[in-house]
Each structure stands twice: as C-alpha cells, then as structure tokens.
Amino acid sequence: MPKAGKVKLTVRDLTGRVLYTTYNEYLKGENTILVTRDQLEVGGLLLYDLTFDNEVKSMKMLNIR
C-alpha cells in the first residue's frame, strides 16, 4: 500500500455473488489479509476486489477445496 488507510476486500464467485467482505485499517507497505477456505462457501475460480483510496483493483484467485 502506498500509504496507511482503510482497505475493503470483497470476494465474489463468477456469478457476482459476494462470498466474503472485510473492511479494515492497514499500514503503509505490504500487508496480508488471511481468508480461510472455511470462510468461503465454494471452491474454484473466484474474483476479488481490493478497494483503497477510491481505487479498485480486481484479481482472480483459485480456492481448492
């Protein structure tokens, strides 16, 4: 992260259904958000959005169950 601030993580399945959301304060630099497979209801290819300072970065993850 370029500076400290609030970050929102949203994990969705391929249909757009929200599976997990968290919103926390993080420090400048590299941070880790741990999401266990038990917190997600499905396996397979999932999409996630990181929102920080009015910027959204969308990426993919693979959840193997």
A tleap script that builds the chain and sets N, CA, C and O, in Angstrom:
source leaprc.protein.ff14SB
mol = sequence {
  NMET PRO LYS ALA GLY LYS VAL LYS LEU THR
  VAL ARG ASP LEU THR GLY ARG VAL LEU TYR
  THR THR TYR ASN GLU TYR LEU LYS GLY GLU
  ASN THR ILE LEU VAL THR ARG ASP GLN LEU
  GLU VAL GLY GLY LEU LEU LEU TYR ASP LEU
  THR PHE ASP ASN GLU VAL LYS SER MET LYS
  MET LEU ASN ILE CARG
}
set mol.1.N position { 0.830 -1.165 0.000 }
set mol.1.CA position { 0.000 0.000 0.000 }
set mol.1.C position { 0.881 1.236 0.000 }
set mol.1.O position { 1.883 1.287 0.713 }
set mol.2.N position { 0.521 2.208 -0.777 }
set mol.2.CA position { 1.353 3.404 -0.851 }
set mol.2.C position { 1.310 4.258 0.408 }
set mol.2.O position { 2.233 5.028 0.675 }
set mol.3.N position { 0.227 4.120 1.187 }
set mol.3.CA position { 0.101 4.852 2.443 }
set mol.3.C position { -0.893 4.116 3.336 }
set mol.3.O position { -1.645 3.264 2.865 }
set mol.4.N position { -0.894 4.443 4.608 }
set mol.4.CA position { -1.830 3.812 5.537 }
set mol.4.C position { -3.255 4.255 5.211 }
set mol.4.O position { -3.481 5.371 4.745 }
set mol.5.N position { -4.208 3.361 5.465 }
set mol.5.CA position { -5.598 3.726 5.212 }
set mol.5.C position { -6.523 2.536 5.296 }
set mol.5.O position { -6.113 1.418 5.608 }
set mol.6.N position { -7.784 2.806 5.011 }
set mol.6.CA position { -8.816 1.779 5.058 }
set mol.6.C position { -8.853 1.012 3.746 }
set mol.6.O position { -8.785 1.596 2.665 }
set mol.7.N position { -8.962 -0.311 3.861 }
set mol.7.CA position { -8.995 -1.192 2.691 }
set mol.7.C position { -10.224 -2.094 2.807 }
set mol.7.O position { -10.535 -2.614 3.878 }
set mol.8.N position { -10.903 -2.263 1.694 }
set mol.8.CA position { -12.039 -3.178 1.645 }
set mol.8.C position { -11.683 -4.318 0.700 }
set mol.8.O position { -11.246 -4.090 -0.428 }
set mol.9.N position { -11.873 -5.543 1.171 }
set mol.9.CA position { -11.670 -6.736 0.350 }
set mol.9.C position { -13.029 -7.393 0.150 }
set mol.9.O position { -13.738 -7.679 1.115 }
set mol.10.N position { -13.385 -7.627 -1.098 }
set mol.10.CA position { -14.632 -8.312 -1.436 }
set mol.10.C position { -14.302 -9.497 -2.324 }
set mol.10.O position { -13.651 -9.337 -3.356 }
set mol.11.N position { -14.748 -10.697 -1.931 }
set mol.11.CA position { -14.532 -11.914 -2.713 }
set mol.11.C position { -15.886 -12.331 -3.299 }
set mol.11.O position { -16.885 -12.404 -2.584 }
set mol.12.N position { -15.905 -12.604 -4.616 }
set mol.12.CA position { -17.136 -12.969 -5.314 }
set mol.12.C position { -16.928 -14.246 -6.112 }
set mol.12.O position { -15.806 -14.579 -6.493 }
set mol.13.N position { -18.031 -14.963 -6.362 }
set mol.13.CA position { -17.946 -16.088 -7.286 }
set mol.13.C position { -18.135 -15.539 -8.704 }
set mol.13.O position { -18.312 -14.334 -8.884 }
set mol.14.N position { -18.099 -16.406 -9.693 }
set mol.14.CA position { -18.158 -15.952 -11.081 }
set mol.14.C position { -19.513 -15.380 -11.479 }
set mol.14.O position { -19.619 -14.714 -12.509 }
set mol.15.N position { -20.558 -15.628 -10.678 }
set mol.15.CA position { -21.869 -15.045 -10.963 }
set mol.15.C position { -22.019 -13.667 -10.324 }
set mol.15.O position { -23.015 -12.982 -10.558 }
set mol.16.N position { -21.035 -13.253 -9.517 }
set mol.16.CA position { -21.084 -11.951 -8.868 }
set mol.16.C position { -21.586 -11.992 -7.441 }
set mol.16.O position { -21.648 -10.954 -6.782 }
set mol.17.N position { -21.945 -13.160 -6.949 }
set mol.17.CA position { -22.438 -13.292 -5.567 }
set mol.17.C position { -21.289 -13.045 -4.595 }
set mol.17.O position { -20.222 -13.646 -4.719 }
set mol.18.N position { -21.511 -12.169 -3.641 }
set mol.18.CA position { -20.487 -11.829 -2.651 }
set mol.18.C position { -20.393 -12.953 -1.625 }
set mol.18.O position { -21.384 -13.321 -0.995 }
set mol.19.N position { -19.177 -13.496 -1.467 }
set mol.19.CA position { -18.928 -14.590 -0.531 }
set mol.19.C position { -18.293 -14.105 0.762 }
set mol.19.O position { -18.492 -14.705 1.819 }
set mol.20.N position { -17.530 -13.021 0.680 }
set mol.20.CA position { -16.775 -12.556 1.850 }
set mol.20.C position { -16.436 -11.086 1.658 }
set mol.20.O position { -16.066 -10.661 0.563 }
set mol.21.N position { -16.564 -10.319 2.724 }
set mol.21.CA position { -16.178 -8.909 2.705 }
set mol.21.C position { -15.526 -8.562 4.039 }
set mol.21.O position { -16.003 -8.975 5.095 }
set mol.22.N position { -14.442 -7.807 3.986 }
set mol.22.CA position { -13.814 -7.283 5.197 }
set mol.22.C position { -13.372 -5.856 4.914 }
set mol.22.O position { -13.041 -5.504 3.782 }
set mol.23.N position { -13.371 -5.046 5.958 }
set mol.23.CA position { -13.029 -3.628 5.840 }
set mol.23.C position { -12.202 -3.263 7.065 }
set mol.23.O position { -12.722 -3.244 8.181 }
set mol.24.N position { -10.912 -2.972 6.868 }
set mol.24.CA position { -10.010 -2.708 7.992 }
set mol.24.C position { -9.007 -1.619 7.648 }
set mol.24.O position { -8.840 -1.247 6.487 }
set mol.25.N position { -8.347 -1.118 8.676 }
set mol.25.CA position { -7.235 -0.175 8.521 }
set mol.25.C position { -5.940 -0.956 8.356 }
set mol.25.O position { -5.711 -1.935 9.065 }
set mol.26.N position { -5.094 -0.532 7.426 }
set mol.26.CA position { -3.809 -1.184 7.214 }
set mol.26.C position { -2.708 -0.139 7.135 }
set mol.26.O position { -2.957 1.020 6.804 }
set mol.27.N position { -1.487 -0.563 7.444 }
set mol.27.CA position { -0.330 0.312 7.418 }
set mol.27.C position { 0.260 0.409 6.021 }
set mol.27.O position { -0.028 -0.412 5.150 }
set mol.28.N position { 1.080 1.416 5.825 }
set mol.28.CA position { 1.795 1.577 4.569 }
set mol.28.C position { 2.714 0.380 4.365 }
set mol.28.O position { 3.314 -0.116 5.318 }
set mol.29.N position { 2.825 -0.086 3.117 }
set mol.29.CA position { 3.701 -1.205 2.811 }
set mol.29.C position { 2.923 -2.474 2.522 }
set mol.29.O position { 1.742 -2.432 2.178 }
set mol.30.N position { 3.596 -3.595 2.666 }
set mol.30.CA position { 2.983 -4.891 2.370 }
set mol.30.C position { 2.156 -5.371 3.557 }
set mol.30.O position { 2.610 -5.331 4.700 }
set mol.31.N position { 0.947 -5.821 3.276 }
set mol.31.CA position { 0.030 -6.321 4.297 }
set mol.31.C position { -0.536 -7.651 3.828 }
set mol.31.O position { -0.491 -7.972 2.641 }
set mol.32.N position { -1.068 -8.422 4.769 }
set mol.32.CA position { -1.671 -9.714 4.472 }
set mol.32.C position { -3.083 -9.754 5.026 }
set mol.32.O position { -3.329 -9.369 6.169 }
set mol.33.N position { -4.008 -10.225 4.198 }
set mol.33.CA position { -5.374 -10.485 4.639 }
set mol.33.C position { -5.583 -11.983 4.491 }
set mol.33.O position { -5.554 -12.512 3.380 }
set mol.34.N position { -5.793 -12.664 5.604 }
set mol.34.CA position { -5.964 -14.109 5.576 }
set mol.34.C position { -7.448 -14.452 5.449 }
set mol.34.O position { -8.264 -14.050 6.278 }
set mol.35.N position { -7.779 -15.191 4.410 }
set mol.35.CA position { -9.137 -15.686 4.201 }
set mol.35.C position { -9.022 -17.199 4.097 }
set mol.35.O position { -8.379 -17.717 3.184 }
set mol.36.N position { -9.643 -17.905 5.032 }
set mol.36.CA position { -9.570 -19.360 5.015 }
set mol.36.C position { -10.633 -19.933 4.087 }
set mol.36.O position { -11.630 -19.276 3.791 }
set mol.37.N position { -10.415 -21.145 3.637 }
set mol.37.CA position { -11.393 -21.748 2.735 }
set mol.37.C position { -12.720 -22.006 3.427 }
set mol.37.O position { -13.754 -22.102 2.766 }
set mol.38.N position { -12.704 -22.121 4.760 }
set mol.38.CA position { -13.952 -22.281 5.504 }
set mol.38.C position { -14.801 -21.006 5.478 }
set mol.38.O position { -16.023 -21.073 5.610 }
set mol.39.N position { -14.160 -19.855 5.308 }
set mol.39.CA position { -14.898 -18.594 5.226 }
set mol.39.C position { -15.576 -18.425 3.871 }
set mol.39.O position { -16.519 -17.646 3.738 }
set mol.40.N position { -15.099 -19.150 2.876 }
set mol.40.CA position { -15.686 -19.093 1.537 }
set mol.40.C position { -16.577 -20.313 1.352 }
set mol.40.O position { -16.210 -21.412 1.766 }
set mol.41.N position { -17.719 -20.139 0.750 }
set mol.41.CA position { -18.698 -21.208 0.644 }
set mol.41.C position { -18.447 -22.157 -0.528 }
set mol.41.O position { -19.013 -23.249 -0.572 }
set mol.42.N position { -17.617 -21.755 -1.460 }
set mol.42.CA position { -17.414 -22.555 -2.673 }
set mol.42.C position { -15.936 -22.649 -3.005 }
set mol.42.O position { -15.120 -21.867 -2.518 }
set mol.43.N position { -15.612 -23.615 -3.839 }
set mol.43.CA position { -14.264 -23.734 -4.358 }
set mol.43.C position { -14.242 -23.306 -5.812 }
set mol.43.O position { -15.273 -22.967 -6.392 }
set mol.44.N position { -13.066 -23.326 -6.384 }
set mol.44.CA position { -12.935 -22.979 -7.796 }
set mol.44.C position { -12.392 -21.578 -7.992 }
set mol.44.O position { -11.784 -20.999 -7.092 }
set mol.45.N position { -12.619 -21.044 -9.176 }
set mol.45.CA position { -12.130 -19.715 -9.530 }
set mol.45.C position { -13.016 -18.651 -8.894 }
set mol.45.O position { -14.236 -18.665 -9.063 }
set mol.46.N position { -12.401 -17.733 -8.166 }
set mol.46.CA position { -13.117 -16.644 -7.509 }
set mol.46.C position { -12.489 -15.318 -7.918 }
set mol.46.O position { -11.326 -15.272 -8.318 }
set mol.47.N position { -13.246 -14.266 -7.818 }
set mol.47.CA position { -12.780 -12.918 -8.123 }
set mol.47.C position { -12.719 -12.129 -6.827 }
set mol.47.O position { -13.551 -12.317 -5.939 }
set mol.48.N position { -11.735 -11.246 -6.719 }
set mol.48.CA position { -11.705 -10.384 -5.536 }
set mol.48.C position { -11.319 -8.968 -5.921 }
set mol.48.O position { -10.551 -8.733 -6.855 }
set mol.49.N position { -11.879 -8.036 -5.169 }
set mol.49.CA position { -11.629 -6.610 -5.370 }
set mol.49.C position { -10.996 -6.046 -4.113 }
set mol.49.O position { -11.483 -6.278 -3.007 }
set mol.50.N position { -9.909 -5.307 -4.283 }
set mol.50.CA position { -9.290 -4.544 -3.203 }
set mol.50.C position { -9.594 -3.079 -3.468 }
set mol.50.O position { -9.221 -2.540 -4.510 }
set mol.51.N position { -10.264 -2.440 -2.531 }
set mol.51.CA position { -10.627 -1.033 -2.685 }
set mol.51.C position { -9.840 -0.218 -1.673 }
set mol.51.O position { -9.887 -0.477 -0.471 }
set mol.52.N position { -9.111 0.779 -2.187 }
set mol.52.CA position { -8.311 1.654 -1.337 }
set mol.52.C position { -8.269 3.040 -1.958 }
set mol.52.O position { -7.924 3.196 -3.129 }
set mol.53.N position { -8.621 4.038 -1.170 }
set mol.53.CA position { -8.482 5.432 -1.608 }
set mol.53.C position { -9.186 5.671 -2.949 }
set mol.53.O position { -8.608 6.274 -3.853 }
set mol.54.N position { -10.421 5.205 -3.077 }
set mol.54.CA position { -11.258 5.350 -4.280 }
set mol.54.C position { -10.691 4.657 -5.514 }
set mol.54.O position { -11.059 4.995 -6.639 }
set mol.55.N position { -9.810 3.705 -5.314 }
set mol.55.CA position { -9.244 2.914 -6.414 }
set mol.55.C position { -9.581 1.449 -6.159 }
set mol.55.O position { -9.466 0.965 -5.033 }
set mol.56.N position { -9.998 0.746 -7.214 }
set mol.56.CA position { -10.361 -0.666 -7.089 }
set mol.56.C position { -9.430 -1.488 -7.966 }
set mol.56.O position { -9.255 -1.193 -9.148 }
set mol.57.N position { -8.835 -2.519 -7.381 }
set mol.57.CA position { -8.002 -3.456 -8.132 }
set mol.57.C position { -8.691 -4.814 -8.076 }
set mol.57.O position { -8.918 -5.350 -6.992 }
set mol.58.N position { -9.026 -5.374 -9.239 }
set mol.58.CA position { -9.725 -6.655 -9.325 }
set mol.58.C position { -8.758 -7.734 -9.786 }
set mol.58.O position { -7.983 -7.538 -10.722 }
set mol.59.N position { -8.821 -8.887 -9.104 }
set mol.59.CA position { -7.936 -10.002 -9.439 }
set mol.59.C position { -8.676 -11.323 -9.275 }
set mol.59.O position { -9.828 -11.353 -8.841 }
set mol.60.N position { -8.005 -12.405 -9.623 }
set mol.60.CA position { -8.589 -13.738 -9.540 }
set mol.60.C position { -7.833 -14.565 -8.508 }
set mol.60.O position { -6.651 -14.336 -8.254 }
set mol.61.N position { -8.539 -15.534 -7.917 }
set mol.61.CA position { -7.888 -16.493 -7.021 }
set mol.61.C position { -8.497 -17.865 -7.254 }
set mol.61.O position { -9.623 -17.983 -7.739 }
set mol.62.N position { -7.768 -18.867 -6.916 }
set mol.62.CA position { -8.241 -20.240 -7.041 }
set mol.62.C position { -8.367 -20.826 -5.645 }
set mol.62.O position { -7.382 -20.904 -4.911 }
set mol.63.N position { -9.569 -21.236 -5.276 }
set mol.63.CA position { -9.829 -21.832 -3.971 }
set mol.63.C position { -10.038 -23.328 -4.180 }
set mol.63.O position { -11.055 -23.754 -4.728 }
set mol.64.N position { -9.076 -24.109 -3.744 }
set mol.64.CA position { -9.140 -25.556 -3.914 }
set mol.64.C position { -9.688 -26.157 -2.616 }
set mol.64.O position { -9.113 -25.973 -1.543 }
set mol.65.N position { -10.782 -26.861 -2.728 }
set mol.65.CA position { -11.421 -27.465 -1.545 }
set mol.65.C position { -11.102 -28.925 -1.472 }
set mol.65.O position { -11.547 -29.609 -0.550 }
savepdb mol mol.pdb
quit
